[in-house]
Amino acid sequence: MNTCAWIVFLDESGVSPLPQIRRTYAPRGRTPLLRHRLNWKRASMAGALGYHATDPGRGARLCFHLKPGSYDTTALIAVLE
């Protein structure tokens, strides 16, 4: 019987392509106007760092999965599979 044991650390994070606007400069007495397209598209990324416990010579592996929207329990289980 050949057993394969992995130790896996999984993390999920949400990302958005919206600009991080915090402050800007304008001439005194003139209100600055900042324009960009707000479409609020979001994506999520799940990353897994895996280590093969029975064969340390293989080293660690990093895998990731991108998904539009957000993850739920079923989607995260599918990533692990």
CNS distance restraints for C-alpha pairs under 8 A (distance, minus, plus):
assign (resid   4 and name CA) (resid  52 and name CA) 7.66 0.50 0.50
assign (resid   4 and name CA) (resid  54 and name CA) 7.06 0.50 0.50
assign (resid   5 and name CA) (resid  52 and name CA) 6.10 0.50 0.50
assign (resid   5 and name CA) (resid  53 and name CA) 5.70 0.50 0.50
assign (resid   5 and name CA) (resid  54 and name CA) 6.31 0.50 0.50
assign (resid   6 and name CA) (resid  50 and name CA) 6.34 0.50 0.50
assign (resid   6 and name CA) (resid  51 and name CA) 5.57 0.50 0.50
assign (resid   6 and name CA) (resid  52 and name CA) 4.60 0.50 0.50
assign (resid   6 and name CA) (resid  53 and name CA) 5.61 0.50 0.50
assign (resid   6 and name CA) (resid  54 and name CA) 7.97 0.50 0.50
assign (resid   7 and name CA) (resid  50 and name CA) 5.62 0.50 0.50
assign (resid   7 and name CA) (resid  51 and name CA) 5.22 0.50 0.50
assign (resid   7 and name CA) (resid  52 and name CA) 6.49 0.50 0.50
assign (resid   7 and name CA) (resid  53 and name CA) 6.61 0.50 0.50
assign (resid   8 and name CA) (resid  48 and name CA) 6.36 0.50 0.50
assign (resid   8 and name CA) (resid  49 and name CA) 5.61 0.50 0.50
assign (resid   8 and name CA) (resid  50 and name CA) 4.34 0.50 0.50
assign (resid   8 and name CA) (resid  51 and name CA) 6.47 0.50 0.50
assign (resid   9 and name CA) (resid  48 and name CA) 5.48 0.50 0.50
assign (resid   9 and name CA) (resid  49 and name CA) 5.24 0.50 0.50
assign (resid   9 and name CA) (resid  50 and name CA) 6.49 0.50 0.50
assign (resid  10 and name CA) (resid  46 and name CA) 7.06 0.50 0.50
assign (resid  10 and name CA) (resid  47 and name CA) 5.73 0.50 0.50
assign (resid  10 and name CA) (resid  48 and name CA) 4.38 0.50 0.50
assign (resid  10 and name CA) (resid  49 and name CA) 6.62 0.50 0.50
assign (resid  11 and name CA) (resid  46 and name CA) 5.67 0.50 0.50
assign (resid  11 and name CA) (resid  47 and name CA) 5.42 0.50 0.50
assign (resid  11 and name CA) (resid  48 and name CA) 6.49 0.50 0.50
assign (resid  12 and name CA) (resid  44 and name CA) 7.07 0.50 0.50
assign (resid  12 and name CA) (resid  45 and name CA) 5.67 0.50 0.50
assign (resid  12 and name CA) (resid  46 and name CA) 4.21 0.50 0.50
assign (resid  12 and name CA) (resid  47 and name CA) 6.34 0.50 0.50
assign (resid  12 and name CA) (resid  71 and name CA) 7.98 0.50 0.50
assign (resid  13 and name CA) (resid  44 and name CA) 5.67 0.50 0.50
assign (resid  13 and name CA) (resid  45 and name CA) 5.41 0.50 0.50
assign (resid  13 and name CA) (resid  46 and name CA) 6.42 0.50 0.50
assign (resid  14 and name CA) (resid  42 and name CA) 7.21 0.50 0.50
assign (resid  14 and name CA) (resid  43 and name CA) 5.89 0.50 0.50
assign (resid  14 and name CA) (resid  44 and name CA) 4.24 0.50 0.50
assign (resid  14 and name CA) (resid  45 and name CA) 6.28 0.50 0.50
assign (resid  14 and name CA) (resid  70 and name CA) 7.03 0.50 0.50
assign (resid  15 and name CA) (resid  42 and name CA) 5.96 0.50 0.50
assign (resid  15 and name CA) (resid  43 and name CA) 5.38 0.50 0.50
assign (resid  15 and name CA) (resid  44 and name CA) 5.83 0.50 0.50
assign (resid  15 and name CA) (resid  45 and name CA) 7.59 0.50 0.50
assign (resid  16 and name CA) (resid  40 and name CA) 7.26 0.50 0.50
assign (resid  16 and name CA) (resid  41 and name CA) 6.40 0.50 0.50
assign (resid  16 and name CA) (resid  42 and name CA) 4.70 0.50 0.50
assign (resid  16 and name CA) (resid  43 and name CA) 6.32 0.50 0.50
assign (resid  17 and name CA) (resid  40 and name CA) 7.86 0.50 0.50
assign (resid  17 and name CA) (resid  41 and name CA) 7.10 0.50 0.50
assign (resid  17 and name CA) (resid  42 and name CA) 7.14 0.50 0.50
assign (resid  18 and name CA) (resid  38 and name CA) 7.13 0.50 0.50
assign (resid  18 and name CA) (resid  40 and name CA) 7.04 0.50 0.50
assign (resid  24 and name CA) (resid  32 and name CA) 7.20 0.50 0.50
assign (resid  25 and name CA) (resid  32 and name CA) 6.90 0.50 0.50
assign (resid  26 and name CA) (resid  30 and name CA) 6.29 0.50 0.50
assign (resid  26 and name CA) (resid  31 and name CA) 6.72 0.50 0.50
assign (resid  26 and name CA) (resid  32 and name CA) 5.44 0.50 0.50
assign (resid  41 and name CA) (resid  69 and name CA) 7.84 0.50 0.50
assign (resid  42 and name CA) (resid  68 and name CA) 6.36 0.50 0.50
assign (resid  42 and name CA) (resid  69 and name CA) 5.51 0.50 0.50
assign (resid  42 and name CA) (resid  70 and name CA) 7.79 0.50 0.50
assign (resid  43 and name CA) (resid  66 and name CA) 7.11 0.50 0.50
assign (resid  43 and name CA) (resid  67 and name CA) 5.73 0.50 0.50
assign (resid  43 and name CA) (resid  68 and name CA) 4.35 0.50 0.50
assign (resid  43 and name CA) (resid  69 and name CA) 4.90 0.50 0.50
assign (resid  43 and name CA) (resid  70 and name CA) 6.47 0.50 0.50
assign (resid  44 and name CA) (resid  66 and name CA) 5.87 0.50 0.50
assign (resid  44 and name CA) (resid  67 and name CA) 5.29 0.50 0.50
assign (resid  44 and name CA) (resid  68 and name CA) 6.21 0.50 0.50
assign (resid  44 and name CA) (resid  69 and name CA) 6.23 0.50 0.50
assign (resid  44 and name CA) (resid  70 and name CA) 5.46 0.50 0.50
assign (resid  44 and name CA) (resid  71 and name CA) 6.83 0.50 0.50
assign (resid  45 and name CA) (resid  64 and name CA) 6.83 0.50 0.50
assign (resid  45 and name CA) (resid  65 and name CA) 5.63 0.50 0.50
assign (resid  45 and name CA) (resid  66 and name CA) 4.59 0.50 0.50
assign (resid  45 and name CA) (resid  67 and name CA) 6.36 0.50 0.50
assign (resid  46 and name CA) (resid  64 and name CA) 5.50 0.50 0.50
assign (resid  46 and name CA) (resid  65 and name CA) 5.22 0.50 0.50
assign (resid  46 and name CA) (resid  66 and name CA) 6.62 0.50 0.50
assign (resid  46 and name CA) (resid  76 and name CA) 7.65 0.50 0.50
assign (resid  46 and name CA) (resid  79 and name CA) 7.72 0.50 0.50
assign (resid  47 and name CA) (resid  62 and name CA) 7.20 0.50 0.50
assign (resid  47 and name CA) (resid  63 and name CA) 5.75 0.50 0.50
assign (resid  47 and name CA) (resid  64 and name CA) 4.17 0.50 0.50
assign (resid  47 and name CA) (resid  65 and name CA) 6.45 0.50 0.50
assign (resid  48 and name CA) (resid  62 and name CA) 5.82 0.50 0.50
assign (resid  48 and name CA) (resid  63 and name CA) 5.27 0.50 0.50
assign (resid  48 and name CA) (resid  64 and name CA) 6.16 0.50 0.50
assign (resid  49 and name CA) (resid  60 and name CA) 6.90 0.50 0.50
assign (resid  49 and name CA) (resid  61 and name CA) 5.76 0.50 0.50
assign (resid  49 and name CA) (resid  62 and name CA) 4.63 0.50 0.50
assign (resid  49 and name CA) (resid  63 and name CA) 6.53 0.50 0.50
assign (resid  50 and name CA) (resid  60 and name CA) 5.58 0.50 0.50
assign (resid  50 and name CA) (resid  61 and name CA) 5.17 0.50 0.50
assign (resid  50 and name CA) (resid  62 and name CA) 6.38 0.50 0.50
assign (resid  51 and name CA) (resid  56 and name CA) 7.75 0.50 0.50
assign (resid  51 and name CA) (resid  59 and name CA) 6.45 0.50 0.50
assign (resid  51 and name CA) (resid  60 and name CA) 4.54 0.50 0.50
assign (resid  51 and name CA) (resid  61 and name CA) 6.45 0.50 0.50
assign (resid  52 and name CA) (resid  56 and name CA) 6.26 0.50 0.50
assign (resid  52 and name CA) (resid  58 and name CA) 6.83 0.50 0.50
assign (resid  52 and name CA) (resid  59 and name CA) 7.06 0.50 0.50
assign (resid  52 and name CA) (resid  60 and name CA) 6.95 0.50 0.50
assign (resid  65 and name CA) (resid  79 and name CA) 7.02 0.50 0.50
assign (resid  67 and name CA) (resid  71 and name CA) 7.56 0.50 0.50
assign (resid  71 and name CA) (resid  75 and name CA) 5.72 0.50 0.50
assign (resid  71 and name CA) (resid  76 and name CA) 6.43 0.50 0.50
assign (resid  72 and name CA) (resid  76 and name CA) 6.35 0.50 0.50
assign (resid  73 and name CA) (resid  77 and name CA) 6.24 0.50 0.50
assign (resid  74 and name CA) (resid  78 and name CA) 6.32 0.50 0.50
assign (resid  75 and name CA) (resid  79 and name CA) 6.39 0.50 0.50
assign (resid  76 and name CA) (resid  80 and name CA) 6.48 0.50 0.50
assign (resid  77 and name CA) (resid  81 and name CA) 6.35 0.50 0.50
